[in-house]
Amino acid sequence: MKIALLGYGRMGQEIEKLALKKGHRICLIIDSLEDWEKDGHLLPQADIAIDFTTPTSIVDNIYRCFDANIPIVTGTTGWLDELERVREDCLNRKLTLFFSPNFSIGVNLFFELNRRLADIMSKWSNYEISIEETHPVHKQDAPSGTAIVLANDIIRYSERKDKWVNEAVENPEELGIKSYRTDNVPGTHLVRYESEDDSIEIVHTAKSRRGFAVGAILAAEWVLGKKGFFELKDLLSSQIFTKQK
């Protein structure tokens, strides 16, 4: 598989290392607008693009891949306000986009655990709900895309919250998300249910970026040859969970 690597930060380098180890080829690396101007014409040589860039560049990168008819896998977050428009364009043009706010298989199992816990705890209104997320200082968006998924699922399944806000809250109808940025942490997400008597917490802590790279490459291998808009739950339901039965 020939991969166009869009974004060559820590995640991009981790994906490159793992892709080469698996026998894939990196045919193009784009890490700036200058790189697009110099080497963008090479994009059609790729079988697929994997993007881990920034909220300000991701949509342009997606449409560059659409115009070149190149499937794109992206884990870039911070652009959810444009996601529906991009998804509709992808489907209408019969192209391929695989998006996940977090490519860790463990995090996506954590999503399922969060949904089930929110459903159970919906009957216990004496427990206040909150989310905390911690990421490296260079992460540009806050809260993280993963925290937003957790929050939206809690709102959907608990029916006790109307919206989330990126701060501590006093309004019982709001779900507070606290965001921390520090050095040398791949990413930690915590969901807490707290009453006067006790607290219940579920936590996912990434040990390294390798888990995200594994998921992104697995997504690229799986989506190649498919048309449409996909998420990691599509991959999990079609491959991983069915294999466990």
N, C-alpha and C positions, 0 to 999 in steps of 0.2 A: 504494500500500500504506500503510495507516494503522498506525503503529508505536507501541506503548506502550513507553517507554524506562524500564527499571527499573535505577536506578543512574545518577547524574549526575556521576560523577567524571571523570577525564581520558579514560577510555575511552568513557563515555557521551557526553561532549561531542564526541569525535571521530566517533562513530557518528552523532550528530545532524547534524553538519556534512556528512558524506558522504551520508547518507540524503536530506537536503534537496537536495543537489547532483544526486542521481539522480532527483529528482522525487517522492520519497516524502513522507509527512506524519507529523510527530510529533504524535499526538493526546493523549498523556498522558506526563508525566514524574513518576516516583516516586523519591524519594531518602531517605525516612525513614519511620518508623512514622506520624508525624503526616500525611505526604502520603497514606498509605494510608487513614487515618481521614477525611481531607478529600476526597480525589479518587478513592479506590478504586472507587467505584460507576461510574466512567467506563470501567473496564477492558473491559467487553463491547463498547465502541465500536471497539476496535482489531481489526485483522485478525491481528496477531501481536505478541508481546512479545519484546523483546531485553533480556536481563539480564546486567549486569556489576556485581554487588553484593559481598556478603561471604559467607564460609562460614556465618555465623550466621543469615543471612536468606534464602539461596537456596532452601532446601527449602520454607519457607513461601511464598515467591514462586511456586515451581513449582505448589504445590497451589492457590494462588489462581487461577492461570491454568487449571489443570485444572478447577476448579469452575466457571469462567466459559466453559469450552470454547474457550479461546484458545491457539493453538499458541505455544510458547515456545522461544526459542533462547538458550542460556546458555554463557558461557565462564568463569563463576565456578568456582573450584577450592577445595579444602580440605574437601570433603564426600563423598569417595569411599566412606566407610564406609556411607553411606546410598544410594549410587547404585543398587545392585541392587534395593532395595525400591522406589525411585521408578520405575525402569525397568519393573518388573513391574506396578506400578499403572498406568503409562502404557499398557502393552500390554493389560492386562485391561480397562481402561476405554475402549480404542480412542481414545486422545487423541494428542497430538503433542508430543514433546520432542526437540530437537536439542541435543546436548551435545558440546562439544569443549574439552579443557583448553587448547588453543591454536588460534586461528582463522587463523593465518598459513599461507598456502599453502606458503611456503618451509619452515616448520617441519614440516609434514606430509610434504613430500618428504624432509626430514631424518630423520623417523621411519623411512621406508623405507630410507634409506641406513644408518641405525643397525642395523636388523634384518639387512641383508645383510652388513654388516661383522662383526656379532656371530657370524653363522653361519660366516663365513670364519675368524675368529680363534679359534673354538672348538677348532681343531686345534693352536693354538699356546699351550700352557699357561704358557710362560715370560713371557708378557705379562700384567702385572697391569692390571685394568680399574678406572677411576674416572670419576666425573662431577662437574662443577662447574657451578653455575648462579648467575647474578648478576641481581638485580632491584632496582627502586627501594625505598627504605626503607619506603614505605607498604604494600608487599605483605604481607599478614597471614600467609599460610601458607608453610611451609618444610618440606621442599623444594617447589619448584613442581610443579604438576600435569604440566607438560611433562617435568620431570626424572623424575618417577615413571613416566610412560609409557616414557621411554628406559630406565630401570632395569628395569622389568618385561619389556620386550622383550629386553634383554640376558640377563636370567635365563632367559627362555624359549628363546632361540636359542643361547646359549653353553653351557648346561648345566654351567657351572663355579661358579655362584653360587646359593646357596639363598635369600638375602634381601638387601634393601638396608637401609642404615642412614644416617641423616643426620649423618654424621661421618666422620673418617678412620678406617680400619680396619687391624687387624693379622691378623684371622682371614681366611684365604684363601677361605673360603666366603661371605664377606659382600662386598657391593658398596657402597663408600662414596660418598656424595653430599655435597659441600661446598656450602653455601649462603652467598652473600654478599648483603648489602643495602647499597646506596649511593645517591647522588643522581644524577639525570639519566641513567639507563640504562633503556631500554625492556625489555631482556631479552637475556641471552646464555647459551647452553648449550654445554658442551664435554664430549665423550666422549674419554677418553684410554686408549690401550693402551701400557704402558711396560715395557720390558725393561732388562736391564743394558746393552744395546748401543744401543738407539734407542727412539724413541717414535712412535706414530701417533696423530693427533688429527683429529677432525672437529668443526667448530664452526658453530653458527648464531648470528648476531648480528642482532638487529632494529635497523633504522635509525630507526624511528619507530613510533608506535601505529597509523598509518594502515593498515599491512598487516593488523593484527588486525581493524580496522573493516571493511575490504574483505571479509574472509572471513566476518564475522558477517552483514553485509548480504546477501552472496551466499547464505549458508545460509538466511536468512529468505525470500529470493525463491524459492529452490529448494524449501523444505519446505512452503510455503503450499499448502494443498489436499491434503497427504498426511497419513496417520495412521500413528503408530508411533514407535519410538525410533530416532533417527538420529545418526550421527557424521560427521565431515568426510570420512572415507574413503568413505562412501556417496556423498556428493556428488562427490568426485573421481573415483571409479570410473565413475559414471554420466555425467559430463559432460566433465571435463577430459581424462582419460586417453583416453577414446574419441575425442575430437576430434583427438588427436595421432596416431592410427593412420593 
